[in-house]
């Protein structure tokens, strides 16, 4: 799905998000399914055009742990808004998206309730996600552990983040402890879902969007015209 280019940054996110909500409505309407939701502002706009009524046994699950700030863009808020709009229950990965180290991640995953929700992220029928550039002004790069390691992540070849995972230009997770300390659905698991939708736009996100498509993690894309044209022209 391709929407027109807009000069206003926030309006562009809104139009992309609302287009994604309409697409999601068509995919969810009348079905019994698990719906996995990522984070970011663009996805929060998708709720505005979400009109689907799935079967009552359906549910929503957040696909990543949370961040400590960023109301309306945090996975907890976005997943809750989707669940309310659909009239179904919601499940949360009640943990930070990044742990201090792999050992603390492993300790958290001793909690049965948390591992149950993590398993639910894998069995969800549809994943609706976004991605981010590695700029200084995003909610993710304001997390202390990310801010402290951003230069190292860039030096390892990361072109952006996808559900919190730092990926290189081929769409592969870089070798860095942040990728070993994350509480989130792995991209390879998203790839197995029948329906996986990437909702993202803006010129500075072209490298990470291209990397995600190159790796085949999603089978649907909602973006703006400028990004779509750049993707069709191939890498520069």
Steps between C-alpha positions, in 0.01 A plus 500: 500500500651833392373838622589845361806689621427778751735776614389489861687225688221418746229515235699253289504258793127548552411425137724192489360379832138548400561314173647215705193499724273460198717216368502330840121527520464305177742234625340461845127542434291201610796276573622319810861607527787619714620848409859596582570873526827691505561854619560853360282797423409390147329190640315708758331683212385168351245463780305798365390308190472156658140390447531121509300273727682171539350198674485525878774239550753730332768683696778759470857465622780754516801373307766681702577601854439861594692823531483728802363802311316587181128496567287386204806354331594238760406142410280480813287798393486401134402139576237616750349740246483224237336260745239757604421585138458131417312419820735218604740421784862618501822334615820685588869426516529669838874553484737765366580462133871487590651338806834608641669190359416151368520356850228730636285415196537131576407564863182682395403214273485268801160663559241261358243770428752698295608196301134415439444843343822470301368169365175678412695750287618204294158343443322826410360469147584854396780739591459874446831675559707807427870585490730789582804685376792532740456871559555677831139620528306172518344353815711186461835681475411696814514180705820531701653168400435574131628856524819379667559242226367678191843576354607137546178376337560725199862387470380139490303587186146554632276696261200515732290307747210263447289409804804615698743272315796677339540381141767545234435578133429131428238489772714291734529572871837657577734345752441718806387427853183708455373238256578235761323693777170579329150393602319487166383267227800413277467611134543138384187408698303786341605364161309177571165672552234474226457878511773748592456871435772765514357847557764767451597791280731798469821535301733438791345158555573374148815304603326306778180443297712367213691273740177358644360429154829352383492252789135413429377569852167646382261425214313832498618862509316826567714805415508832315564558131854638535614192690324265258671661200840480668449132581403423139811678371717271710794580731727791420 
